[in-house]
Each structure stands twice: as C-alpha cells, then as structure tokens.
Amino acid sequence: MVRCDKKSGLVFEISDPTLGDMGLRSARFEIGRFKQTVKLSGSRSDMRSFVLSTQPRFLTALTSGAHFATMFSVDADVAYSTGFDLQDASEKIRTLKDHCPASR
C-alpha cells in the first residue's frame, strides 16, 4: 500500500500479522524488468515500510503501467513471497502524490 505521510511524503507499506515473527527487514521487488532490494523499517511488529522519495526508481516502476509486481523476503526467518496487482497504481499514486503536501 502507498500512503501519504505529512513529513516524509509517499510511503510504501507492507502489512501482515506475521511480519514481526518472520523478522522481515528487507525485501526484493520485481516489477517488469525492474528488480531492487529495499531495506524496510517499522516500529510495529505487523508493518514494515520505506519512504518512496528515497527510492525514485522504485516509484517510477510502480507508476510505469506494469500490471503485476512480486515481493520476496530477503532476510526473514520464513520464505515469504507475494504478488500484487498494479493495474490502477499509476493513476492512484500520481493523484495521491499531487495531494500529499510533503511530496510537492
């Protein structure tokens, strides 16, 4: 999920009740030909995130019009992967960015 943070701008969040148990601190994303490993932070055991302004290539990939993305755990105790649909992501993220004060 992408959300607006008042101070940081756009933030990509991963939420799952088992994240704390797995010890997920970084994840590898594949969106079309784009592949990147991202360090995640989080103060809650069920949520990890990173600021998209620190990962401009990742933001570009999210809004590229690709239809699907895959995320793999890198350092988690349990093998974890998931896919997510990006068909409407480009328009939604651009609209969110336009209305997010820290992203302007």
N, C-alpha and C positions, 0 to 999 in steps of 0.2 A: 504494500500500500504506500502511496505517496501522500504526504500531508504537508501543511504549511506550519512552520514554527516561527513565532514572532521574531526571534533573534537570529536563527540560523538560515531561514529560508526553507526551501523544499527539502524534505527528509524522506528517505526510503525506509519503511519499517517492515520488519518481519515479526509476526506474532504467532506464537504456538505455545500451548501449555507445557510442552516438553523441552523447550529450548534450554532452560536452566539445567535440567537433568543431563542434557547432552553436552553442555559446555561449549556451545557454538560461539566462536569468536571471529571467524572469518568464513566467507562463502565465495564460491566460484559461480559466476553468472555467464550464461551463454545466450546471446540474443542475435540470431542470424549468424554472421561471421564474427561478431564481436564476442570476445572472451576476456573476462577480467576477474581477478580475485580481489575482494574488498574486505577490509577489516571492519568489524562491527563493534558497536558499543551498546551499552544498555545498563540501566540501573534496576530494571525489573527482570525477574527470572524468566518471564514469559515473552519478553520483547527484546529485539535487537534492531539497531538502526545505523544509518550513516547519512551524513549531510551530502546532498547531491551537488552542491556548489564545489565541493572538494573532489568530485568525480565527474568532470564535464563530459568525458567520453561516454560514461555510463548513461548520463542524462540524454545525450544525443542518441544512443542506442535505444533507449526507452521510447523516444519520440520519433524513431526512424520509420515507423509504419510496419515493422516486423509484427507478425501475428502471434508469436509464441516465444517465451523465454523459459530457460531451465536454470534452477539453482541447485548447487551441490554443496554439502558441508565439506569443510576442509579439515578442521581440527576437532570436530565433535567426536564424542565417545561412541556414537551410533552413526552408521551410514545413513545419510539423510539427503534426499533429493526431492524436488517438486517442480512442477511446471506451472506456468500461469499465462493466461490469455492477455495479449496486448492490443487486440484489435481496436479498441477505443482509447487506448492510452495516450496517443499523441495529442488528440484534441483536449482530453480531460486534463492532462498535465500542463499544457500550454495555458488553458483557462485558469487553472489553479495558480500557476506562476504569475499570470497577469494580476491576480487578486491577492497575492502574497506580498506584504509590504517589504519584507527583507530580501525578496528576490528581484526587486525592481532596480 
